[in-house]
Amino acid sequence: MSVSTPTSGRAGQVTGLARLIRTGRDDFARDHWGRGPLLSTADQLGGGGFDSLLDEDAVDELLTTRGLRTPFVRVAKAGRTLPERSFTGPAGVGASITDQVRDDELARLFADGHTIVMQALHRTWEPVMRLVQELSDDLAHPVQANAYITPPQSTGFSAHYDVHDVFVLQISGEKRWRIHAPVLVDPLRTEPWDQRGDAVAEQATGEPALEATMRPGDVLYLPRGWLHSATALGGTSTHLTLGVHTWQGGHVLDALVDHARRAVADDPRVRASLPLGVDLGDPHALSGTVDHVRDAFVRAVQEVPDDVLAQSLLGRSHGSRRAAPVAPLRTARDLAALEQDPTGWVLRRRDHLGAVLDGGVLRSRAGTVTVAADDSACVTRLLDEGVVPVGDLGVDLARRLVLAGLATPGRAA
C-alpha cells in the first residue's frame, strides 16, 4: 500500500499547526486538544503576525470586486444576524442573480456598528486556503475559515459556544475575549448553543475561565462547547476563525450502522411484510419480529470487517476536504506541449490528495482510479516522491494521471 504524504512548507518555514500554538505538538495534544483553551501571543509565536493571510485591503477587495453572494457573507450586531435581503441585491444585466452582496449597504451597516462575517474564505482567498489545507493535513480533521470584521466598541455575537473546535487568529485591531467553561461538554452538531440559551446566559455571568485582550498575531484555541464572546476595542478588529470539524466516535457508529443495515436488509424475515392488520403500537404483536431483527443487527455489527469500515470512513474523509486547485487552461496547454515533446517535463503530485493505492485501486479526493499492474510502480513513485519525469512515466500514463486529477504537469526545475 502506498499513501501520499502531506506537503510541507519551504525549508525553515513554520506552517500548519506549528504556526498557531506556542507549545509542542505532543504537549498540545495531551493538554489542550479537546480539553481546554490555549492562548498563544504573537511574541510566543515569533512575532510574524498574519497580515499575509488577510488584511483590510483584501477584505475590501473581496467585498467589492469578487461578486460574493450569500452565504459567503453574513452581517450581525449584538447577537442578532440580519436577514440577507438587507445587504444583498440583483447582480445587474447579464446575470440572473438576486443575492449578490451590496458593498454600499455593507458600508452603511458597518458604520452603524454591525460586524461583517466572511464565510468559507478557504474557498475564496488563496492565502487562507493554503493555511487551511496545511492545518487539515496536520490535524487529520476537516477545517474551514471565517473572518469577522468588527467596528470599534462593538460585539458581533453574544456569549455562545460552537459545535466545532476553533483557532482564533487576531489579524488587526484588538478584541477583549471572555471564555467560560462549557454547559455541555463535546456538543454535537445537533446540539447548538441556542437549545441551551438560558444555561449559556447564566454561565456567562460567572467568573470567566479566561479573559484576555487579543492583539495582532495572537492565537486562541478553543475546544467545541467552550463559551465565548468578544468586543472590539479602540479601532476596527479583524480576526480569522479556523473551525475544526473533528471526527468523532459518532462517525464510526454511523459507518457501522450503515454497513450493518445493508447486511440485515438481505435477511428474508426482515424483508418480509408484517402480518395483515398488525398493530404497530402493540409490543406483543411485534415481539417476534423485533427479537429477530435485533439479533440479526447485532450479529451484522459484529461482523463488519475493520478494513471495510476504514474504507467507508476514508471515503467520507475525502469528501470533507478539497485537494489543491488545478488550473484547467494551463493544464490543457501543458499537456499539449508535453505530448509533442516530453523532454524536460515532469509530473508533480497534486497536493492534499489523501491518496491511497491498494491492490490496484487508487482512492483519493480526486476520485477512485484503477491502476494497471504495469503502472503500479510509477504511480507509487509519484505518490512517494512527489515529482517524476514524464520520460520515466511515458506520455500515455502521464496524460491519464493528469486527467484523473492526480498530478499536474510542469517544467523540471
Helices and strands as residue ranges (DSSP letters): E 2-3, G 16-19, H 25-31, E 38-40, H 56-65, E 73-77, E 80-81, G 84-86, E 88-89, E 100-101, H 103-111, E 115-118, G 121-123, H 126-139, E 143-150, E 165-180, G 193-196, H 197-204, E 210-214, E 219-222, E 227-244, H 249-264, H 268-271, H 283-303, H 306-319, H 328-340, E 345-349, E 356-358, E 361-364, E 367-370, G 373-375, H 376-385, E 387-389, H 390-393, H 395-403, E 407-411
